[in-house]
Amino acid sequence: MAGLRFFTFSQVAQHKSNKDCWLVINGRVLDVTKFLEEHPGGDEVLLEVAGKDATKEFDAIGHSKEAQNLVLKYQVGVLQGVNVQEVDFKGVVDKESNNKEMSAFVIKEDSAPKSIVFYEFFVPILVAGLYFGYRFLTSEDSITY
């Protein structure tokens, strides 16, 4: 780990803006400020976990080998007290030199509970039914020919 700096969580937490965005993935401290505009999922995905440990979110998406190589490219140090495996940097591909685009998709969890669908669909139908039922029952049956 020669040449790598060690950071605490409090130091990483100070870098959580779009002008200075750091995060932690698998104990590695990354400065992803320059990558915000290039991220296929958009900069808001990275800004949500800026200054925090984003390992869980990174692993949940299932990133490609190129994305895992980018972790090494943007690494500025290691989280203090975490044992990180050494990586052979000769195998790291500089994606910018080969191709300017990287494709990926992001699956965002729907934050609305499933019961909302019930309320959005059936409650208006129920209210409309009650309204027309009331109108039918209170109307006068005077039909004259």
C-alpha positions in Angstrom: 0.0 0.0 0.0 2.9 2.3 -0.6 1.9 5.7 -1.7 -1.7 5.5 -0.6 -3.1 7.9 2.0 -5.3 6.8 4.8 -8.5 8.7 5.6 -11.1 8.5 8.4 -14.9 8.5 7.8 -15.1 12.0 9.1 -12.5 13.2 6.5 -14.4 11.5 3.7 -17.8 12.9 5.0 -16.4 16.5 4.3 -16.4 15.8 0.6 -20.1 15.5 -0.4 -20.8 18.2 -2.9 -20.8 18.2 -6.7 -17.6 20.3 -6.6 -15.8 17.8 -4.3 -17.3 14.3 -4.2 -15.7 11.5 -2.4 -17.1 8.1 -1.4 -15.9 4.7 -0.1 -16.2 1.4 -1.9 -14.8 -1.7 -0.4 -12.5 0.3 1.9 -11.1 2.4 -1.0 -11.6 6.1 -0.8 -12.5 7.5 -4.2 -12.6 11.1 -5.5 -15.3 10.8 -8.2 -15.7 14.6 -8.8 -14.5 14.3 -12.4 -16.7 11.3 -13.0 -20.0 12.8 -11.9 -21.0 14.0 -15.4 -19.8 10.7 -17.0 -21.6 8.3 -14.7 -24.2 6.4 -16.7 -26.8 6.5 -13.9 -26.4 10.3 -13.5 -24.6 12.4 -11.0 -27.5 12.3 -8.5 -26.8 8.6 -7.9 -23.2 9.4 -6.8 -24.2 12.5 -4.8 -26.7 10.5 -2.8 -23.8 8.4 -1.3 -21.2 11.2 -1.4 -19.2 11.3 1.8 -20.4 7.8 2.8 -19.6 4.1 2.3 -21.2 3.2 -1.0 -20.1 -0.5 -1.1 -23.6 -1.9 -0.6 -25.1 0.3 -3.4 -22.1 -0.4 -5.7 -22.4 -4.2 -5.3 -26.2 -4.2 -5.5 -26.1 -2.8 -9.1 -23.7 -5.4 -10.4 -21.2 -3.2 -12.1 -19.1 -4.4 -15.1 -15.4 -5.1 -15.1 -14.8 -1.7 -16.6 -16.7 0.0 -13.8 -14.7 -2.0 -11.2 -11.5 -0.8 -12.9 -12.7 2.8 -12.6 -12.8 2.3 -8.9 -9.0 1.8 -9.0 -8.6 4.8 -11.3 -10.4 7.3 -9.0 -8.9 5.9 -5.8 -7.1 8.5 -3.7 -6.6 6.5 -0.6 -7.8 3.8 1.8 -10.2 4.0 4.8 -8.2 3.9 8.0 -8.5 0.5 9.8 -9.6 -1.4 6.7 -7.5 -4.1 5.1 -7.7 -3.7 1.3 -6.3 -6.2 -1.1 -3.5 -5.1 -3.4 -4.4 -4.9 -7.0 -2.1 -5.1 -10.0 -2.5 -1.8 -11.7 -1.2 -3.1 -15.0 -4.5 -4.8 -15.6 -6.4 -1.6 -15.1 -7.7 -0.3 -18.4 -8.1 3.4 -18.9 -11.6 3.5 -20.3 -11.3 7.1 -21.6 -8.5 6.2 -23.9 -10.4 3.2 -25.5 -14.0 4.5 -25.7 -15.7 7.7 -24.5 -19.0 5.8 -23.7 -19.9 3.3 -21.1 -23.3 1.7 -21.0 -25.2 0.7 -17.9 -28.6 0.8 -16.5 -29.8 1.6 -13.0 -32.6 -0.1 -11.3 -34.2 2.2 -8.8 -36.4 0.8 -6.1 -39.9 2.2 -6.2 -40.2 4.1 -2.9 -44.1 4.1 -3.0 -45.6 1.1 -1.2 -47.8 -1.2 -3.2 -51.0 -0.1 -1.3 -50.7 3.3 -3.0 -51.8 1.6 -6.3 -55.0 0.6 -4.5 -55.7 4.1 -3.3 -54.9 5.7 -6.6 -57.2 3.5 -8.6 -60.0 2.1 -6.5 -60.7 5.0 -4.1 -61.7 7.4 -7.0 -63.9 4.7 -8.5 -65.5 4.1 -5.1 -66.1 7.9 -4.6 -67.6 8.2 -8.1 -69.9 5.2 -7.5 -71.1 6.6 -4.2 -71.8 10.0 -5.8 -73.8 8.5 -8.7 -75.6 6.2 -6.3 -76.6 9.1 -4.1 -77.8 11.1 -7.1 -79.9 8.2 -8.3 -81.5 7.5 -4.9 -82.3 11.2 -4.2 -83.6 12.1 -7.6 -87.4 12.4 -8.1 -89.0 9.8 -10.2 -91.3 12.2 -12.0 -91.2 11.3 -15.6 -94.0 12.9 -17.5 -94.8 12.2 -21.1 
